[in-house]
Amino acid sequence: MKKLLSIIGAGALITTSATSVVACGVKKYTDIFLVSDVGKINDKSFNESAYNGSNKFIKEQLNIEDMVISHLTPQNTSEIERNYDSARKNGAKALVLPGFAHQEHINHASEVMADSGEGSVVFLDGDNKGNKNVIGIQFKSEMSGFYSGVASILYKVSVSDKPAEVKLSAFGGLHNATGVTNFISGFMASIDFMNSLKKESPDVLTSLIKVLNKDKSESDFIGASRVATQMNAPASDKDQNWFSGSFEVGGGTTTAEKLISENADVIFPVAGPQTEDTLAAIKKSNRKDSIHIVGVDTDQVQLYKNYSDYFITSATKKLEESTQSALVNSKVYADKVTKEQKDEFIGKDKSGNKIEGSWDGQNVWFDGDFSSGGSNKISDQNYKDLIAILSPAGLALSVYYQENISTKVGAKEILNTEAIKSMGEIAAKELKSNNS
């Protein structure tokens, strides 16, 4: 009982069954444990999204209405593996691990859950490293960046009182090929995409512009561009024109201030809490009424409500959906979920082929997305109309990225200006062919 108390937290615990306990009046389903990405559950980001997706699974697929999954919240990375051990000792049949803090510990998670001869691991935003009981969930973030970049340009055109030239900028905390820099590549490709439409397909461009403002057309868009210090690819993985150097609060202020001084119209910080640094820098600047922001990973306007007027959209990952989907298709729940239910949750490999059978031992890829509604400048109806038009372009861009860029390691190669230009032009060509 002391061991269990240390896991669930404060409050009396009453054992109710092999799969549940009661803590502070709330029953915990102990077959599934979420181990957080070093931090609290209600973070409006990875942890909370994975937690919500797991609870949707036990409610919608297992018909458990009166419980929530169990969770552990390590305060630093040195506690992560001990949390895996504790979860397994207290009945976990599935571990849900959100965020790339778990990447270097994933082999241990696999070993812990394999000791009993059963047990699945759902790893969000990382590679399963060949472990047969680990489902690696990965996201085509280049699509998310692309969609949010296009939406940003269209929004700025829609509200401008004169023909608009829109200047985009972005920065990461640290270079990470699959969690940071791929977002930025797609975002920058939106510039080349829109400029290509302006030159080659003005009618298609007009149809996009009218989604946000029916009174405007391609003549209201002069073009899109980058800030001066981002005209070329990063010189290295630590280039300060592209990366702030950390994911710490306060670490993004200098970079944000520089982008503001370079007359960026939209800033896309891919640096966790440095979204707030950027918002604060904008609010203090003499351009606070003309600059907007794009959030990252989740719908960040919900996290920064005091700055809600600055958000056009967020470049998002399908965290809730992918968590629920992975549990539905996990080996440990194979006999508890019907075929009809599984057919509702499709997974694809990196090449876009449907994954058959259990997802354990697979890396499963989800398409990129962007947020809408609430306090976002992009409404839910805007989103529906834009995604209907842009999906073929986003998919074509992603295919090019996955085949030609995703194997690159360095920021210099991933953010190569010619490669990004090719992404944008291929997306524009695909959209033109779909509208011809």
N, C-alpha and C positions, 0 to 999 in steps of 0.2 A: 504493500500500500504506500509506503514512503517513496518507493521508486516511481510509482504511478503519479503520486502527488507532484514530484519534481518535474514531470513531463507536462501535465495538463495545466499546472499553475495553482494559484491560491484558491481556497475554498474546499469544502468537504466533497469527497468523492464517494459515490455509492456504486458498487459493481451491480450491473443489471443483466448482463448477458456476456457471451463470449465476444461480442462485437460492439458493446457500448458501455459507457460510463456516464455518470452524471456529475457535472462540475458547474457550480454556481447556478443550478437549476436548469442547465442546458445539457441535453444528452449528446454525447460525443460518439460518433461512429468510428471505431478504432481499427477497422479494416483498411482505412485510407488515412495516411498521415502526410500532411504537407510540411516540408521543412523550408522555411523562408530563405530568401536571398539576402541574409543578414539584415534583419530589420523587422518591423512590425507588419502585421497582416493588412491592416487598413491603410495601405500606402497609396491608394489610387493608381497603382501601377502593376508590376508583375505579380507580386504576392497576392494582392486582393483579387486580381483577375483570375489567377489560377485557383484560388480558394472558391470564388463564385462558380467557376466552371465545374469544379469537383462536387460542389453542393448541388448543382443542377443535375449532375449525373446520378447522385444517390436519390434525388427526388424524382426525376423523370424516367430513369431507366430501372432503378431498384425499388421505386415506389415507397421510399422511406421519407415520410413527411415530418417527423418529429425529432430529427437529429441533424447535426452538422458534422462535417469531417473533423478529425483531430489535427492539430497543428503545433509545430515547435518553431521557436524564433531565436536562432543563434544570434548572439550579439557581435560576433566576429568570426572570421573564417576558421580559426583554430577550433571552434566548437562544432563545426558542421558535421564531421564524421561521427562524433559522439552522439549527435542527434539522430543520425541514421541508425546507430546501434540501439538507442533507446526506443525509437519507433518500432523497430523489429521485435525487440523483447516484449513490447506491450501490444503485440498482435497485428502489426501492420502487414497487410498482404500487398499493398501498393504504396509506393512512395511517389509523391508529386514534388518535383524540384524545379522551381521557377528561377530563371536567370543564370548568367554565365559564371557566377561565383561558384557554382557547383561543378563546372567543367573539369577542374583538376582533381575532383573528388569522386567522379562518376564511376571509376573502377571499384572503389570501395563500396559505393552504394549498390552496385551490381553484386558484389561478393556477399554483402550482408543479406540481400533479398534472395540470393541463390542458396544460402546455407540450409534453408528448410526444404529445398526441392521445388519451391514455388515462390512466386512473388514478382511483380512487375514494377519497373521504375519508369516514370514519365518525366523526361528531362526537357524542359521548355527553353528554347533558344540555344540549343547546342547539339553536338554530334554524339552519337551513342558509343563511339570508339570501338565498334565491333562487338559490344556486349550483347549476348543473346536475349537477355531479359530486360534490356533498356530500349524504350521508345524515344528516339531523338526527334524532337519537334523543332523544325527550322522554318524560317520565314523569308519570303522573297521581298526583303525590305527595299530593294531597288524599285519595286513597283510602288510601295508606299510613298517613297520619296518623290517618285515621278508624279503620282496622282496629286499629292499635296502641293507640288510645285506648280502644276498646271492650274489647280484650283486657286492658288495664290495669285498667279498672273491674271486670271480671269476676274477675280474679285477686285483687284486694283484697277483694272480696266473699267469694271462695272460702276465704280464709284467716282471715277475721275471726271472732272468738269471740262477736260480737254483731252485730245488724243494722248494716250499714255505710253511712256517708255518705262518698263518695270525692271528694277535692279534687284536681283536675288543674291543672297549670301547664306553661308552655312558654316558651322564649325563643329568639330567633335571634341570630346574630352581627351581621349587617347585614341590612337588608331587601333581599330579592331575590324578586320576584314568583313566579318559576318554580322557584327552587331552595331557598327557605327558607320564605317566608310562606305558600305553599300547603300545605306540610306542617302548619303550625300551625293553619290554618283547618280542615282535616279533623279534626285532633286535638281541637280545641275543639268541633267539631260532634258528637263522640261523647257529650259531656255532654247535649246537647239530645236526641240519639237515645235514650239510655238513659232519660232522664226522661220522654220521650214514651211509650216502651214501658211504663214503670211506670204511667202514667196511663191509657193507652188500650188496651194489649195485654199484660196481666199474664201470660197463658198463654204468649205468645211470649217474653217476658222470662224466664220460668221455664225454658223450653227452652234458652235461651242460658246461664243461670246453671248449669244442670245439666251442661253440657259440662265445666266445671272442677271441680264438686263436686256429685255426684248427690244428696247429702243436703240441698241447699239449694234455695230457691225465691225468687220475687219478694219475699216478705215479709222476706227477709234483706238486701234492698237498699232503703235509705231514699231515696237520691237521689245525684246527682253535682253538683258545683259548681266554680266557679273560685276562685282566690285573690282577695283584695279588690282588689289593684292591677291586676288584669286583667279586672275586671267590664265595663269599657268598651273600645272599640277604641283602638288607639294614637292619640295626638294628632298624631303626625307619624311619618315614616319613621325617626326617631332617638329615639323614645320609649324611655327607659331602663327602663320597666316591661316592655318587650317585647323590646328589643334591647340586647346588651352593648356594641356599638359596634365590634367587630372580630371576626376569626377567629383571633386570636393566642392561643397558650397562656398561661394566666393571666388572660386578659381576661374570662372568665366567672365568676370567683370571687365578685365583689360581687353580681352578679345572682342567682347560685345561693344565696348566703347569705340574700338578701332573701326568696326564694321559700320557703326552709326556715323562716325566721322567721314566714312567713305560713301555716304549717301545711299546706303542700302535701304530699299523700300520694304523688304521682307527678310527676316533673319530666322534661320532654322538651326537651333542649337541641339546637337545630338550628344548631350553631355549630362543626362540625368538631372540633378538638382540645379544645374547651371542655367536651366530655363528661367529660374527665378532671378538669377544674376542678370540675365539678358533683359527680362521684364523691368527690373529695377533701373537698369542703365537707360532703357528707353524712356521710362517715366521721368527721369531726372534730366533728360536731354532737351535741347531746344527744338527737337524734331518729334516730340512725343505724340503729336497729333497726326503724324504722317507715316509712322513705321508700324508694321504689324509683325506677327510672329507665327511660326508653325511649331506645334508641340511634337513630341515623339513618344513612341511605344504605345501609349494609351491616350485617351481623350484628356489631355492635360488641362484644358480649361476648367475641368471639374476640380482639379487640385489647386489651381491658382485663381480662385473666384474673385479676388480683389483686383485682378488684372484682366478680367474676362473680356474687356472691350478690345484687347490687342490680338486675340486669337482668330485667325482665319479658319484654321483646321488643325488637326494633328495627323502626322504620318503614323499609322497604327499597325500593330500586329494583332492577329486574331487569337488572343490569349485565352479568353473564356471558351470560345468555340473549339480550339485545338485541344485544350485540357479535357473537356467533356468527350470529344471525339476519341482521344487516345485511351481513356478509361473504357469507353464502349468497345473498343477494338483490342483491348489488352487480353493477354492469355489468361490472366487470373480471373477475369469475369466472362470468359468465353461461354460458360454454360448458364450464365445468369442474364444474358442479353439476347433477344431474339434476332433472327436474320433480318427481319423487317426493320428493326431498330438500327442494326449495323448498316443497312443499306442507306440510311439517312445521313450517315457520317462517313463520307468518302475521304480516303487519304491518297496522296500521289507521291511518287518518288521525284527526284530532282529533275528528271526529264519530262515529267507530267503524266507518267503512266500510273494507272490505278493500282494500288497495293491490294492484293488479294489475301484473305486470311488474317491471322493475328499480326498486329503491328510490332510485337516484341522482336527486337533484333533489327529493326528498320529505322532509317531516318525518313521522316515524313515531312513533306513540304506544304506550306500554306501560302496562298497568294497574298500580296500586300493589300492594304486598305487605307482609308482615311476617314476622319471623324466628321460628324455633322450634327445639326440640331442643337438644342440648348442655347448656350451663349456663343457658339461658333458662328462666324460670318456665313459659312456654308450651311444652308438649311437642309433638312432631310429631303425635301423635294429636289433641291439643287443636286444633292448627292445621287439620288435615283436617276436623274436625267444625265448627269455627267458620267456615272459609272456605265450606263447603258451605251453611251457613245464611246467612252475611252477604253473599255475592257480589251478590245482587240489590240489596240495600240500598246496598252500596258503589258499584255501577254507577249507581244512581239519583242518589246524592249527587254523583257525578262529572259526570253529565250536567248537573245543575243548576249545578254550579260552572263547567263549561266554557262554558255558555250565558250565565250571568248575572254571573260574578265574574272569570273568567280575563282578560277584556279590561280590567279595572281595573289601574291602575299603582301606586297608593299603598297603603301598609300600612293606612291608616285605612279605605279602601274594602274591601280584601280581608278584613280582620278585623272588619268591621262586624258588630255583635252580632246584628242582625236577619237579615242574610244568612246568618250561621252557624247561627242558630236554624232558618231555613228549610231549610238543608242537612240538619240533623239530623232535622227533622220529616218531610221528604220521604223520607229513608232509612227512617225508622220506618214510615211509611205503606206503602212498597213492601214491606217485610218482612212487615207485617201482611197485605197482600193476597196474598202468596205462601204464607201459612200459613192462609188462611181456607178 
